[in-house]
Amino acid sequence: MALIIYQNREFYLSEQTLTLNLYVAEFGLPPLANVTKALFFFLGGIVLACVSLYHERFQLHREIKNLNTAFQSCAQQVTSMKPEECSPRKNKIFNLMGKLKGKKVQTVKELPATDGAEALPVEVQSS
């Protein structure tokens, strides 16, 4: 920005007045150098960018705080449960294994190849 002002110093060092005409009243500023106005608007843009950045950060901070609170309440519910409610039922697994043992299950067994050809699967019933 300093290079632009230095290369165009004739324009930036000249003075101009700003006036606002509302048809009822007219407002005017005293003559100011153009460099003063450019720096004023540049700093105004930086301030607006910082405000929007911190506004977003505060929103995210609030959201994280709410989510942590929700997580803590869920964790407290889990820790307050009785151990019987948390552990899976083991007897269901054993019942399933007993049902599978009672059925005849077909298994596939490969025979070793003696003539160099691939082994073909053969179904064998187990008792």
C-alpha positions in Angstrom: 0.0 0.0 0.0 2.9 2.3 0.7 4.3 1.7 -2.7 1.0 2.6 -4.4 0.8 5.8 -2.4 4.4 6.7 -3.1 4.1 6.1 -6.9 0.9 8.2 -7.0 1.8 10.8 -4.4 0.5 13.7 -6.4 -3.0 12.3 -6.3 -2.9 11.1 -2.7 -1.4 14.3 -1.3 -4.0 16.5 -3.0 -6.9 17.7 -0.8 -10.6 17.2 -1.6 -13.7 17.9 0.4 -16.6 15.5 0.9 -20.1 16.8 1.0 -23.4 15.2 1.6 -26.4 17.0 0.0 -29.8 15.8 1.4 -31.9 18.6 -0.3 -32.9 19.8 3.1 -29.4 20.2 4.6 -25.9 20.0 3.3 -23.1 18.5 5.3 -19.4 18.8 4.4 -16.1 17.7 5.8 -13.1 20.0 5.9 -10.6 19.4 3.1 -8.6 16.2 3.7 -5.8 14.6 1.8 -6.8 11.6 -0.2 -4.2 9.5 1.6 -6.1 10.1 4.9 -9.3 8.9 3.4 -7.7 5.8 1.8 -6.0 4.9 5.2 -9.3 5.5 7.0 -11.3 3.1 4.7 -8.4 0.5 4.8 -8.4 0.4 8.6 -12.2 0.3 8.6 -12.1 -2.9 6.4 -9.6 -4.5 8.7 -11.8 -3.7 11.7 -14.9 -5.2 10.0 -12.9 -8.4 9.0 -11.8 -8.8 12.7 -15.3 -8.4 14.0 -16.7 -11.0 11.6 -13.9 -13.4 12.5 -14.4 -13.1 16.2 -18.2 -13.3 15.8 -17.8 -16.7 14.1 -15.3 -17.9 16.7 -17.7 -17.0 19.5 -20.5 -18.9 17.8 -18.3 -22.0 17.4 -17.1 -21.7 21.0 -20.8 -21.6 22.2 -21.6 -24.6 20.0 -18.7 -26.6 21.4 -19.7 -25.8 24.9 -23.3 -27.0 24.3 -22.0 -30.2 22.7 -19.6 -30.9 25.6 -22.5 -30.4 28.0 -24.7 -32.9 26.1 -21.8 -35.4 26.0 -21.3 -35.1 29.8 -25.0 -35.7 30.4 -24.9 -38.8 28.2 -21.7 -40.1 29.8 -23.3 -39.6 33.2 -26.4 -41.6 32.2 -24.1 -44.5 31.0 -22.1 -44.6 34.2 -25.2 -44.5 36.3 -26.7 -47.6 34.7 -26.5 -50.9 36.5 -23.9 -53.4 35.2 -26.7 -55.9 34.2 -28.2 -53.3 31.8 -24.9 -52.6 30.1 -23.6 -56.2 29.5 -25.0 -58.3 26.7 -26.9 -61.5 27.4 -24.5 -64.4 27.2 -27.1 -67.2 27.4 -28.6 -66.1 24.0 -25.2 -66.9 22.4 -25.0 -70.3 24.0 -28.6 -71.1 23.0 -27.7 -70.3 19.4 -24.6 -72.5 19.5 -26.7 -75.4 20.9 -29.2 -75.0 18.1 -26.4 -75.1 15.5 -24.9 -78.2 17.0 -28.2 -80.1 16.8 -28.6 -79.4 13.0 -26.7 -81.3 10.4 -24.5 -78.8 8.6 -23.2 -79.5 5.1 -19.4 -78.8 4.7 -17.4 -78.5 1.6 -14.1 -80.5 1.5 -11.4 -80.3 -1.1 -9.7 -83.5 -2.2 -6.0 -83.4 -2.9 -5.2 -83.3 -6.6 -3.1 -86.3 -7.7 -2.9 -85.7 -11.4 -1.9 -82.0 -11.2 -5.5 -80.7 -11.9 -7.3 -78.4 -9.6 -9.3 -80.0 -6.8 -13.0 -79.9 -7.2 -15.2 -79.3 -4.1 -17.1 -82.3 -2.8 -20.1 -82.1 -0.4 -19.7 -84.2 2.7 -22.4 -84.6 5.3 -21.3 -84.6 8.9 -23.2 -86.4 11.6 
